[in-house]
Amino acid sequence: MIAKIGRGENLFGALAYNKLKVDNENGQIIATHKMIETPDGRYTVSQLVRSFEPYLIANNKTEKPVLHISLNPNPNDQVSDEKFQDIAQDYMEQMGYGNQPYVVFKHTDIDRTHIHIVSVCIDEEGRKISDKFDKRRSVNITRELEIKYGLLPTVPNEQSQNHKIFRPIDYRKGNLKSQIASVVRHLPAYYKFQSMGEYNALLSLFNVTSELVKGELDGIEKEGLIYSALNENGEKTGNPLKASLFGKKAGLPFLRQHFERSKEELNKEPSKIMLISTVEMAMQTSTDEVSFKKQLQEQGINTVVRRNEDGRVYGITFIDHNSKTVWNGSRLGKQCSANVFNEWWNHQKRPKHTTEKQSQTAKNPQKKYVKNTAEKPHHLFDFLYGTQNSNAQDEGGFLESLDGLLPQSQGEDYDELIFENQMKKKKKRKPGRQT
């Protein structure tokens, strides 16, 4: 069983994310602890928030008081709701959160059924509960729970070999050819995108950009791609490199084929509805661009905004790391197009579907608990493709570890893919001592 621990500031966003799964019949609440009960056992996000308010109000020091944990059994495990409830309670007690309010959501939107636990890491007096060595303790606890509840074992250390395939480049380290190659050779294998604009939005998260170049050779029109590294300001740095240096998968013919394949697959992509709902929820419950991007970021979605010299928003792209899909806003509908966000952020004209009541929801309690910090679209957390033991390193502020992101955005679905492939390829090993 793989455990993912996310910490953040946005309680409303974490609860809304899980509640959307329930509303779309892809999840259900299977357990609550120290939560205010409702007569019919059904909850709204606001009702759930009320159980945590005393803790958040008491807090005055902890910047990221919200816990969002996912527990992910082996895909071949068949776990009943009752066993999930026991596992959740056992895990929370052993991690030191047994006296906290928490709610357990079961997710069934992917083949591997798993649970998410939303809680807070501060006690009733506002003091932070120690998280010292929590990742190490979590690994040991999940192994014990596998034995206790008869679950199939996982091998996270072996998975780590496959996880670190690509990561954001650092132009200051030199060897840009090798760094860029590690990104552009692999991205199309994991993400679906339909245009050069969407491809470049995705590349920007890894501090890379591509550019179409045209020329003439022996009277024949030729076109190709060049790649460049980006600095911390999103500006091109160093010499551009031809796509041919990185192999066929970085070249224009392959990418155009990928666009067509992605177009066909994305027409049937079930996660599109969830993404639209998540974006609309963020539009309804955020107050400005910073809080909007931050709320989506905490749900595993990066927002890349393109502006002209006058500051007008002429493009917006959403990168959903949960489903590994990239969408220009207009593909999600007019309500998510660049013009809507330009009117909102530059002219203070909120989207029409956002009601006054919903605007107030954004201010209370979210404004109360969220410290707004600007998203850096060219920075991507190191552990997106790491293991549950990995700790992202901040090198002079260039690479940020976005610890508040949801567990699912920290590689949960990527873990699933790697894990399932390993289970197919490997013979079953006898359980041995882990070192």
Backbone hydrogen bonds in HBPLUS format (Angstrom, degrees):
<---DONOR---> <-ACCEPTOR-->    atom                        ^
c    i                          cat <-CA-CA->   ^        H-A-AA   ^      H-
h    n   atom  resd res      DA  || num        DHA   H-A  angle D-A-AA Bond
n    s   type  num  typ     dist DA aas  dist angle  dist       angle   num
A0002-ILE N   A0072-ASN O   2.85 MM  70  4.98 161.4  1.88 138.7 137.5     1
A0072-ASN N   A0002-ILE O   2.81 MM  70  4.98 160.9  1.84 146.3 152.6     2
A0004-LYS N   A0070-SER O   2.92 MM  66  5.19 157.7  1.97 149.5 155.6     3
A0070-SER N   A0004-LYS O   2.93 MM  66  5.19 155.2  1.99 143.4 151.5     4
A0006-GLY N   A0068-HIS O   2.86 MM  62  4.95 149.1  1.96 133.6 142.8     5
A0068-HIS N   A0006-GLY O   2.83 MM  62  4.95 153.2  1.90 151.2 150.6     6
A0007-ARG N   A0403-ASP O   3.14 MM 396  5.85 163.5  2.16 144.1 142.3     7
A0008-GLY N   A0066-VAL O   3.00 MM  58  5.11 153.4  2.07 137.0 144.5     8
A0066-VAL N   A0008-GLY O   3.00 MM  58  5.11 160.9  2.04 156.1 150.8     9
A0014-ALA N   A0010-ASN O   3.22 MM   4  6.47 159.6  2.26 147.1 152.1    10
A0015-LEU N   A0011-LEU O   3.01 MM   4  6.26 166.2  2.03 160.4 163.7    11
A0016-ALA N   A0012-PHE O   2.79 MM   4  5.89 160.1  1.83 150.9 157.6    12
A0017-TYR N   A0013-GLY O   2.92 MM   4  5.99 156.1  1.98 145.9 151.6    13
A0018-ASN N   A0014-ALA O   3.37 MM   4  6.62 164.2  2.40 143.1 145.9    14
A0019-LYS N   A0015-LEU O   2.83 MM   4  6.02 157.4  1.88 152.0 159.6    15
A0020-LEU N   A0016-ALA O   2.91 MM   4  6.02 148.4  2.01 147.3 154.0    16
A0021-LYS N   A0018-ASN O   3.09 MM   3  5.21 122.9  2.43  96.8 110.8    17
A0022-VAL N   A0018-ASN O   3.23 MM   4  6.66 152.7  2.31 144.5 151.5    18
A0023-ASP N   A0019-LYS O   2.81 MM   4  6.12 163.9  1.84 155.7 159.9    19
A0024-ASN N   A0020-LEU O   2.91 MM   4  6.04 144.2  2.04 143.2 152.2    20
A0026-ASN N   A0021-LYS O   2.73 MM   5  4.89 159.3  1.77 165.0 157.9    21
A0025-GLU N   A0022-VAL O   2.98 MM   3  5.06 157.4  2.04 111.6 113.7    22
A0108-THR N   A0026-ASN O   2.83 MM  82  5.13 176.0  1.83 139.8 139.8    23
A0028-GLN N   A0106-LYS O   3.01 MM  78  5.37 142.6  2.16 139.8 150.5    24
A0106-LYS N   A0028-GLN O   2.77 MM  78  5.37 168.1  1.79 163.4 166.0    25
A0030-ILE N   A0104-VAL O   2.95 MM  74  5.85 152.9  2.03 152.2 161.0    26
A0104-VAL N   A0031-ALA O   2.81 MM  73  5.06 173.7  1.82 153.4 152.2    27
A0033-HIS N   A0102-TYR O   2.82 MM  69  5.25 143.2  1.96 163.6 164.5    28
A0102-TYR N   A0033-HIS O   2.98 MM  69  5.25 149.3  2.08 138.3 145.8    29
A0041-GLY N   A0038-THR O   3.26 MM   3  5.18 154.4  2.33 101.5 109.2    30
A0048-LEU N   A0044-THR O   3.10 MM   4  6.41 155.7  2.16 149.4 155.6    31
A0049-VAL N   A0045-VAL O   2.89 MM   4  6.16 156.5  1.95 152.3 159.3    32
A0050-ARG N   A0046-SER O   3.25 MM   4  6.47 148.8  2.36 143.5 149.5    33
A0051-SER N   A0048-LEU O   3.24 MM   3  5.83 142.5  2.39 112.4 120.5    34
A0052-PHE N   A0049-VAL O   2.91 MM   3  5.49 145.3  2.04 116.1 126.1    35
A0053-GLU N   A0049-VAL O   3.20 MM   4  6.37 130.5  2.46 147.5 160.8    36
A0055-TYR N   A0052-PHE O   3.02 MM   3  5.57 127.7  2.30 116.0 128.8    37
A0056-LEU N   A0052-PHE O   3.13 MM   4  6.41 160.2  2.17 154.4 160.6    38
A0057-ILE N   A0053-GLU O   2.82 MM   4  5.91 160.1  1.86 162.2 167.1    39
A0058-ALA N   A0054-PRO O   3.14 MM   4  6.15 149.5  2.24 132.4 140.1    40
A0059-ASN N   A0055-TYR O   3.09 MM   4  6.27 133.8  2.31 137.2 149.1    41
A0121-CYS N   A0065-PRO O   2.88 MM  56  5.39 155.7  1.94 143.9 151.8    42
A0067-LEU N   A0119-SER O   2.80 MM  52  4.94 171.5  1.81 130.5 132.0    43
A0119-SER N   A0067-LEU O   2.98 MM  52  4.94 163.3  2.01 136.7 140.6    44
A0069-ILE N   A0117-ILE O   2.88 MM  48  5.03 165.2  1.91 151.8 153.2    45
A0117-ILE N   A0069-ILE O   2.66 MM  48  5.03 158.6  1.71 151.4 158.4    46
A0071-LEU N   A0115-ILE O   2.92 MM  44  5.45 155.7  1.98 148.8 156.4    47
A0115-ILE N   A0071-LEU O   3.21 MM  44  5.45 168.0  2.23 150.8 153.0    48
A0077-ASP N   A0074-ASN O   2.85 MM   3  5.37 166.2  1.87 123.2 127.9    49
A0084-PHE N   A0080-SER O   2.92 MM   4  6.21 159.4  1.97 152.2 158.4    50
A0085-GLN N   A0081-ASP O   2.87 MM   4  6.12 155.1  1.93 150.0 156.7    51
A0086-ASP N   A0082-GLU O   3.06 MM   4  6.37 157.7  2.11 145.4 150.7    52
A0087-ILE N   A0083-LYS O   2.83 MM   4  6.05 158.8  1.88 152.1 158.5    53
A0088-ALA N   A0084-PHE O   2.86 MM   4  6.03 164.9  1.88 152.8 156.6    54
A0089-GLN N   A0085-GLN O   3.04 MM   4  6.24 166.5  2.06 149.5 153.0    55
A0090-ASP N   A0086-ASP O   2.89 MM   4  5.99 163.7  1.91 149.4 154.5    56
A0091-TYR N   A0087-ILE O   2.84 MM   4  5.96 165.3  1.86 153.1 157.4    57
A0092-MET N   A0088-ALA O   2.98 MM   4  6.13 169.6  1.99 153.4 156.1    58
A0093-GLU N   A0089-GLN O   3.02 MM   4  6.16 159.4  2.06 148.2 153.9    59
A0094-GLN N   A0090-ASP O   3.02 MM   4  6.20 166.9  2.04 152.5 156.1    60
A0095-MET N   A0091-TYR O   2.94 MM   4  6.08 141.6  2.09 146.5 157.4    61
A0097-TYR N   A0092-MET O   2.71 MM   5  4.90 149.1  1.80 165.3 157.8    62
A0096-GLY N   A0093-GLU O   3.14 MM   3  5.22 154.9  2.20 102.2 109.9    63
A0100-GLN N   A0097-TYR O   3.13 MM   3  5.33 164.6  2.15 112.7 116.4    64
A0103-VAL N   A0118-VAL O   3.14 MM  15  5.56 151.9  2.22 146.3 154.6    65
A0118-VAL N   A0103-VAL O   3.08 MM  15  5.56 160.7  2.11 156.8 160.6    66
A0105-PHE N   A0116-HIS O   2.78 MM  11  5.11 169.4  1.79 160.1 162.8    67
A0116-HIS N   A0105-PHE O   2.78 MM  11  5.11 156.3  1.83 148.7 156.9    68
A0107-HIS N   A0114-HIS O   2.82 MM   7  5.53 172.1  1.83 163.1 165.8    69
A0114-HIS N   A0107-HIS O   3.33 MM   7  5.53 156.2  2.39 143.7 150.5    70
A0129-ILE N   A0121-CYS O   2.79 MM   8  5.53 173.8  1.79 155.9 155.3    71
A0123-ASP N   A0127-ARG O   2.83 MM   4  5.46 156.6  1.88 152.5 154.3    72
A0126-GLY N   A0123-ASP O   2.93 MM   3  5.31 162.0  1.96 117.9 120.8    73
A0134-ASP N   A0131-ASP O   3.10 MM   3  5.11 148.0  2.21 132.0 123.5    74
A0137-ARG N   A0133-PHE O   2.88 MM   4  6.11 165.3  1.90 157.8 162.7    75
A0138-SER N   A0134-ASP O   2.78 MM   4  5.80 151.4  1.86 140.8 149.2    76
A0139-VAL N   A0135-LYS O   3.11 MM   4  6.36 155.2  2.17 145.2 150.2    77
A0140-ASN N   A0136-ARG O   3.19 MM   4  6.53 165.9  2.21 151.2 154.2    78
A0141-ILE N   A0137-ARG O   2.84 MM   4  6.05 157.7  1.89 152.9 159.7    79
A0142-THR N   A0138-SER O   2.90 MM   4  6.08 164.6  1.92 153.1 156.6    80
A0143-ARG N   A0139-VAL O   3.12 MM   4  6.35 152.1  2.20 146.4 153.7    81
A0144-GLU N   A0140-ASN O   3.08 MM   4  6.36 154.0  2.15 143.5 150.5    82
A0145-LEU N   A0141-ILE O   2.86 MM   4  6.15 153.1  1.93 151.1 159.3    83
A0146-GLU N   A0142-THR O   2.94 MM   4  6.13 146.7  2.05 141.7 150.0    84
A0147-ILE N   A0143-ARG O   3.30 MM   4  6.62 155.8  2.37 144.4 149.0    85
A0148-LYS N   A0144-GLU O   2.91 MM   4  6.16 165.7  1.93 151.0 155.6    86
A0149-TYR N   A0145-LEU O   2.89 MM   4  5.86 163.2  1.92 150.7 153.7    87
A0151-LEU N   A0146-GLU O   2.74 MM   5  4.52 151.1  1.83 137.5 143.2    88
A0150-GLY N   A0147-ILE O   3.41 MM   3  5.19 162.6  2.44  98.0 102.9    89
A0158-GLU N   A0155-VAL O   3.16 MM   3  5.64 127.1  2.45 110.4 122.2    90
A0159-GLN N   A0155-VAL O   3.20 MM   4  6.50 147.7  2.31 146.1 155.7    91
A0160-SER N   A0156-PRO O   3.15 MM   4  6.36 139.8  2.32 143.5 152.5    92
A0161-GLN N   A0158-GLU O   3.32 MM   3  5.80 151.2  2.40 108.3 114.9    93
A0162-ASN N   A0159-GLN O   2.89 MM   3  5.55 136.5  2.08 117.7 128.1    94
A0163-HIS N   A0159-GLN O   3.18 MM   4  6.40 138.3  2.37 145.7 157.3    95
A0169-ILE N   A0206-PHE O   3.16 MM  37  6.02 171.3  2.17 134.8 132.1    96
A0173-LYS N   A0170-ASP O   2.99 MM   3  5.72 162.8  2.02 122.8 127.9    97
A0174-GLY N   A0171-TYR O   3.41 MM   3  5.73 164.6  2.44 106.1 110.6    98
A0179-GLN N   A0175-ASN O   3.16 MM   4  6.46 164.1  2.19 152.1 156.9    99
A0180-ILE N   A0176-LEU O   2.78 MM   4  5.83 172.9  1.79 156.7 158.8   100
A0181-ALA N   A0177-LYS O   2.96 MM   4  6.00 154.7  2.02 142.2 150.1   101
A0182-SER N   A0178-SER O   3.13 MM   4  6.34 150.7  2.22 144.5 150.7   102
A0183-VAL N   A0180-ILE O   3.00 MM   3  5.28 144.0  2.13 104.8 115.7   103
A0184-VAL N   A0180-ILE O   2.95 MM   4  6.22 163.6  1.97 174.6 170.2   104
A0185-ARG N   A0181-ALA O   3.14 MM   4  5.73 156.3  2.20 143.6 148.1   105
A0186-HIS N   A0183-VAL O   3.14 MM   3  5.70 147.2  2.25 112.0 120.9   106
A0187-LEU N   A0183-VAL O   3.08 MM   4  6.11 157.4  2.13 166.3 173.1   107
A0189-ALA N   A0186-HIS O   2.93 MM   3  5.45 142.9  2.07 116.9 128.0   108
A0190-TYR N   A0187-LEU O   2.99 MM   3  5.52 154.4  2.06 117.2 124.6   109
A0191-TYR N   A0187-LEU O   2.98 MM   4  6.01 162.4  2.01 168.5 174.2   110
A0192-LYS N   A0324-LYS O   3.00 MM 132  6.49 149.2  2.09 144.3 152.2   111
A0326-VAL N   A0192-LYS O   2.98 MM 134  6.16 141.5  2.14 167.3 178.3   112
A0199-TYR N   A0195-SER O   2.97 MM   4  6.21 155.4  2.03 145.0 152.7   113
A0200-ASN N   A0196-MET O   2.84 MM   4  6.02 159.7  1.88 149.5 154.3   114
A0201-ALA N   A0197-GLY O   2.99 MM   4  6.22 146.3  2.11 140.6 150.1   115
A0202-LEU N   A0198-GLU O   3.09 MM   4  6.34 157.5  2.14 146.5 151.4   116
A0203-LEU N   A0199-TYR O   2.85 MM   4  6.14 161.9  1.88 150.9 156.7   117
A0204-SER N   A0200-ASN O   2.90 MM   4  5.98 146.6  2.01 142.1 149.9   118
A0205-LEU N   A0202-LEU O   3.13 MM   3  5.63 143.4  2.27 110.6 119.6   119
A0206-PHE N   A0203-LEU O   2.83 MM   3  5.31 147.6  1.93 112.9 123.3   120
A0208-VAL N   A0203-LEU O   3.12 MM   5  5.10 155.3  2.19 126.4 129.6   121
A0207-ASN N   A0204-SER O   3.06 MM   3  4.81 162.5  2.09 104.0 105.4   122
A0230-LEU N   A0207-ASN O   2.88 MM  23  4.79 150.3  1.96 131.2 126.4   123
A0209-THR N   A0228-SER O   2.96 MM  19  5.44 152.4  2.04 155.4 159.9   124
A0228-SER N   A0209-THR O   2.91 MM  19  5.44 159.8  1.96 156.2 160.3   125
A0211-GLU N   A0226-ILE O   2.88 MM  15  5.39 142.5  2.02 151.9 161.3   126
A0226-ILE N   A0211-GLU O   3.01 MM  15  5.39 146.6  2.13 143.8 154.3   127
A0213-VAL N   A0224-GLY O   2.85 MM  11  5.41 168.9  1.86 151.6 154.0   128
A0224-GLY N   A0213-VAL O   2.86 MM  11  5.41 154.9  1.92 153.4 160.6   129
A0215-GLY N   A0222-LYS O   2.81 MM   7  5.17 157.8  1.86 148.9 150.2   130
A0222-LYS N   A0215-GLY O   2.70 MM   7  5.17 174.6  1.70 147.0 147.8   131
A0217-LEU N   A0220-ILE O   2.85 MM   3  5.18 164.3  1.87 145.4 147.6   132
A0220-ILE N   A0217-LEU O   2.93 MM   3  5.18 158.5  1.98 109.2 116.3   133
A0243-ALA N   A0225-LEU O   3.03 MM  18  5.43 152.3  2.11 150.9 142.8   134
A0227-TYR N   A0241-LEU O   2.75 MM  14  5.16 162.9  1.78 148.5 152.7   135
A0241-LEU N   A0227-TYR O   2.78 MM  14  5.16 162.4  1.81 149.7 155.8   136
A0237-THR N   A0229-ALA O   2.91 MM   8  5.59 151.2  2.00 148.1 149.6   137
A0231-ASN N   A0235-GLU O   2.82 MM   4  5.44 152.6  1.90 146.2 153.9   138
A0234-GLY N   A0231-ASN O   2.96 MM   3  5.31 163.8  1.99 118.9 121.0   139
A0245-LEU N   A0242-LYS O   3.10 MM   3  5.77 161.0  2.14 115.9 121.5   140
A0246-PHE N   A0243-ALA O   2.91 MM   3  5.60 162.7  1.94 122.0 127.5   141
A0250-ALA N   A0247-GLY O   3.19 MM   3  5.88 163.1  2.22 118.7 123.9   142
A0251-GLY N   A0248-LYS O   2.98 MM   3  5.23 159.8  2.02 111.6 118.2   143
A0255-LEU N   A0251-GLY O   3.12 MM   4  6.31 163.5  2.14 152.2 157.4   144
A0256-ARG N   A0252-LEU O   2.92 MM   4  6.06 158.8  1.96 156.6 161.5   145
A0257-GLN N   A0253-PRO O   3.18 MM   4  6.45 151.7  2.27 143.1 150.3   146
A0258-HIS N   A0254-PHE O   2.89 MM   4  6.21 149.3  1.98 145.0 154.8   147
A0259-PHE N   A0255-LEU O   2.77 MM   4  6.12 148.3  1.87 149.5 158.2   148
A0260-GLU N   A0256-ARG O   3.20 MM   4  6.48 158.1  2.26 143.3 147.4   149
A0261-ARG N   A0257-GLN O   2.96 MM   4  6.28 163.7  1.99 152.7 157.2   150
A0262-SER N   A0258-HIS O   2.81 MM   4  5.91 163.4  1.84 151.3 156.6   151
A0263-LYS N   A0259-PHE O   2.87 MM   4  6.05 151.3  1.95 144.7 152.9   152
A0264-GLU N   A0260-GLU O   3.17 MM   4  6.47 160.5  2.21 150.0 153.1   153
A0265-GLU N   A0261-ARG O   3.02 MM   4  6.29 164.8  2.05 152.3 156.7   154
A0266-LEU N   A0262-SER O   2.68 MM   4  5.73 161.6  1.72 156.3 161.5   155
A0267-ASN N   A0263-LYS O   3.16 MM   4  6.20 135.5  2.36 137.6 147.1   156
A0268-LYS N   A0265-GLU O   3.08 MM   3  5.53 148.5  2.18 107.0 115.9   157
A0269-GLU N   A0266-LEU O   3.17 MM   3  4.55 158.8  2.22  92.1  98.6   158
A0272-LYS N   A0269-GLU O   3.32 MM   3  5.88 164.6  2.35 113.3 117.8   159
A0275-LEU N   A0271-SER O   2.86 MM   4  6.12 157.4  1.91 153.5 160.2   160
A0276-ILE N   A0272-LYS O   2.92 MM   4  6.17 163.8  1.94 154.4 157.9   161
A0277-SER N   A0273-ILE O   3.02 MM   4  6.24 163.8  2.04 148.8 153.3   162
A0278-THR N   A0274-MET O   2.86 MM   4  6.08 154.7  1.93 148.0 155.4   163
A0279-VAL N   A0275-LEU O   2.86 MM   4  6.10 162.5  1.89 156.6 160.6   164
A0280-GLU N   A0276-ILE O   2.89 MM   4  6.07 166.7  1.91 153.8 157.8   165
A0281-MET N   A0277-SER O   2.88 MM   4  6.00 151.6  1.96 143.2 151.4   166
A0282-ALA N   A0278-THR O   3.00 MM   4  6.24 154.0  2.07 143.3 150.1   167
A0283-MET N   A0279-VAL O   2.91 MM   4  6.21 147.0  2.02 146.2 156.1   168
A0284-GLN N   A0280-GLU O   2.99 MM   4  6.21 144.4  2.12 142.8 151.9   169
A0285-THR N   A0281-MET O   2.98 MM   4  6.16 139.4  2.15 145.0 155.8   170
A0286-SER N   A0282-ALA O   3.01 MM   4  5.66 120.9  2.38 142.9 149.0   171
A0292-PHE N   A0288-ASP O   2.96 MM   4  6.05 151.8  2.04 149.1 158.0   172
A0293-LYS N   A0289-GLU O   2.94 MM   4  6.09 172.7  1.94 156.8 157.8   173
A0294-LYS N   A0290-VAL O   2.92 MM   4  5.99 154.7  1.98 146.4 154.6   174
A0295-GLN N   A0291-SER O   2.95 MM   4  5.97 156.6  2.00 140.3 145.8   175
A0296-LEU N   A0292-PHE O   3.20 MM   4  6.48 161.9  2.23 149.4 153.6   176
A0297-GLN N   A0293-LYS O   2.85 MM   4  5.96 153.3  1.92 143.8 152.4   177
A0298-GLU N   A0294-LYS O   2.98 MM   4  6.21 149.4  2.07 147.7 154.5   178
A0299-GLN N   A0296-LEU O   2.85 MM   3  5.04 150.4  1.94 104.7 114.6   179
A0301-ILE N   A0296-LEU O   2.95 MM   5  5.10 155.3  2.02 136.9 136.3   180
A0300-GLY N   A0297-GLN O   3.11 MM   3  5.19 155.9  2.17 113.1 111.4   181
A0406-LEU N   A0298-GLU O   2.86 MM 108  5.55 121.8  2.20 112.7 126.9   182
A0321-HIS N   A0300-GLY O   2.98 MM  21  5.56 156.9  2.04 172.2 176.0   183
A0302-ASN N   A0319-ILE O   2.95 MM  17  5.07 151.2  2.04 146.5 146.0   184
A0319-ILE N   A0302-ASN O   2.87 MM  17  5.07 168.6  1.89 153.2 156.5   185
A0304-VAL N   A0317-THR O   2.91 MM  13  5.17 165.9  1.93 155.0 158.4   186
A0317-THR N   A0304-VAL O   2.92 MM  13  5.17 154.8  1.98 145.3 153.5   187
A0306-ARG N   A0315-GLY O   2.85 MM   9  4.89 171.0  1.86 144.3 142.9   188
A0314-TYR N   A0306-ARG O   2.96 MM   8  5.95 153.1  2.04 149.5 158.2   189
A0308-ASN N   A0312-ARG O   3.02 MM   4  5.53 147.2  2.13 142.7 151.5   190
A0311-GLY N   A0308-ASN O   2.92 MM   3  5.31 162.4  1.95 115.8 120.8   191
A0329-GLY N   A0316-ILE O   2.81 MM  13  5.52 163.5  1.84 159.9 155.3   192
A0318-PHE N   A0327-TRP O   2.78 MM   9  5.24 167.6  1.80 156.3 156.3   193
A0327-TRP N   A0318-PHE O   2.90 MM   9  5.24 164.2  1.93 152.4 157.7   194
A0320-ASP N   A0325-THR O   2.89 MM   5  5.37 154.2  1.95 168.6 172.9   195
A0324-LYS N   A0320-ASP O   2.82 MM   4  5.59 119.5  2.19 137.2 155.0   196
A0325-THR N   A0320-ASP O   3.13 MM   5  5.37 149.0  2.23 142.2 147.9   197
A0331-ARG N   A0328-ASN O   2.90 MM   3  5.52 144.4  2.03 117.8 127.9   198
A0332-LEU N   A0329-GLY O   2.95 MM   3  5.44 149.5  2.05 112.1 121.4   199
A0333-GLY N   A0330-SER O   3.17 MM   3  5.09 152.1  2.25  96.7 105.2   200
A0336-CYS N   A0333-GLY O   2.95 MM   3  5.59 162.8  1.98 119.9 125.7   201
A0337-SER N   A0334-LYS O   3.16 MM   3  5.10 169.4  2.17 110.7 111.0   202
A0340-VAL N   A0337-SER O   3.17 MM   3  5.63 128.8  2.44 108.4 119.7   203
A0342-ASN N   A0338-ALA O   2.87 MM   4  6.13 149.5  1.96 152.0 162.0   204
A0343-GLU N   A0339-ASN O   2.98 MM   4  6.17 161.6  2.02 149.5 153.1   205
A0344-TRP N   A0340-VAL O   3.08 MM   4  6.27 149.9  2.17 139.0 147.6   206
A0345-TRP N   A0341-PHE O   2.81 MM   4  5.85 174.5  1.81 152.6 154.0   207
A0346-ASN N   A0342-ASN O   2.87 MM   4  5.45 151.7  1.95 137.9 146.5   208
A0347-HIS N   A0343-GLU O   3.12 MM   4  5.00 136.0  2.32 111.9 122.5   209
A0349-LYS N   A0343-GLU O   2.98 MM   6  5.39 166.4  2.00 131.2 131.0   210
A0348-GLN N   A0344-TRP O   3.01 MM   4  4.63 121.3  2.37 119.2 123.1   211
A0354-THR N   A0351-PRO O   3.02 MM   3  5.62 163.7  2.05 120.4 125.3   212
A0359-SER N   A0355-THR O   2.95 MM   4  6.28 149.8  2.04 148.2 157.0   213
A0360-GLN N   A0356-GLU O   3.02 MM   4  6.33 150.3  2.11 146.0 153.5   214
A0361-THR N   A0357-LYS O   3.05 MM   4  6.39 142.4  2.20 138.9 149.5   215
A0362-ALA N   A0358-GLN O   3.14 MM   4  6.50 144.4  2.28 142.2 150.7   216
A0362-ALA N   A0359-SER O   3.12 MM   3  5.15 122.1  2.47  93.0 107.1   217
A0363-LYS N   A0359-SER O   3.28 MM   4  6.68 139.5  2.46 137.5 147.8   218
A0363-LYS N   A0360-GLN O   3.00 MM   3  5.06 124.4  2.32  94.4 109.0   219
A0364-ASN N   A0360-GLN O   2.85 MM   4  6.09 148.6  1.94 150.7 160.2   220
A0368-LYS N   A0365-PRO O   2.95 MM   3  5.23 127.7  2.23 106.4 121.2   221
A0369-TYR N   A0365-PRO O   3.30 MM   4  6.62 137.3  2.49 149.3 160.8   222
A0369-TYR N   A0366-GLN O   2.98 MM   3  5.39 133.0  2.20 106.5 118.1   223
A0370-VAL N   A0366-GLN O   2.90 MM   4  5.85 144.8  2.02 162.8 173.1   224
A0379-HIS N   A0376-LYS O   2.96 MM   3  5.55 162.8  1.99 127.3 129.2   225
A0384-LEU N   A0381-PHE O   3.25 MM   3  5.68 165.3  2.27 113.2 115.0   226
A0386-GLY N   A0383-PHE O   3.10 MM   3  4.22 169.2  2.11  91.7  94.4   227
A0390-SER N   A0387-THR O   3.02 MM   3  5.30 158.7  2.07 110.3 117.0   228
A0398-PHE N   A0395-GLU O   3.06 MM   3  5.60 166.3  2.08 116.7 119.8   229
A0403-ASP N   A0401-SER O   2.97 MM   2  5.60 127.7  2.25 108.0  92.7   230
A0405-LEU N   A0402-LEU O   3.15 MM   3  6.06 169.5  2.16 130.6 131.5   231
A0409-SER N   A0406-LEU O   2.99 MM   3  5.32 130.8  2.24 105.4 118.1   232
A0410-GLN N   A0407-PRO O   2.93 MM   3  5.03 146.9  2.04 102.6 113.3   233
A0412-GLU N   A0408-GLN O   3.28 MM   4  4.50 137.8  2.46 107.5 117.4   234
A0415-ASP N   A0411-GLY O   2.56 MM   4  5.67 156.4  1.61 155.2 161.0   235
A0416-GLU N   A0412-GLU O   3.02 MM   4  6.27 150.1  2.11 139.4 147.6   236
A0417-LEU N   A0413-ASP O   3.07 MM   4  6.38 155.7  2.13 145.0 149.7   237
A0418-ILE N   A0414-TYR O   3.03 MM   4  6.30 173.1  2.03 158.9 159.5   238
A0419-PHE N   A0415-ASP O   2.76 MM   4  5.80 165.2  1.78 153.4 158.7   239
A0420-GLU N   A0416-GLU O   2.87 MM   4  5.95 166.3  1.89 151.2 154.8   240
A0421-ASN N   A0417-LEU O   3.05 MM   4  6.20 159.6  2.09 147.0 152.9   241
A0422-GLN N   A0418-ILE O   2.91 MM   4  6.17 156.5  1.97 151.0 157.7   242
A0423-MET N   A0419-PHE O   2.95 MM   4  6.22 156.8  2.00 150.0 156.2   243
A0424-LYS N   A0420-GLU O   3.08 MM   4  6.33 140.2  2.25 140.9 151.0   244
A0425-LYS N   A0421-ASN O   3.04 MM   4  6.26 152.7  2.11 147.5 154.8   245
A0426-LYS N   A0422-GLN O   2.79 MM   4  5.70 162.9  1.82 158.8 162.3   246
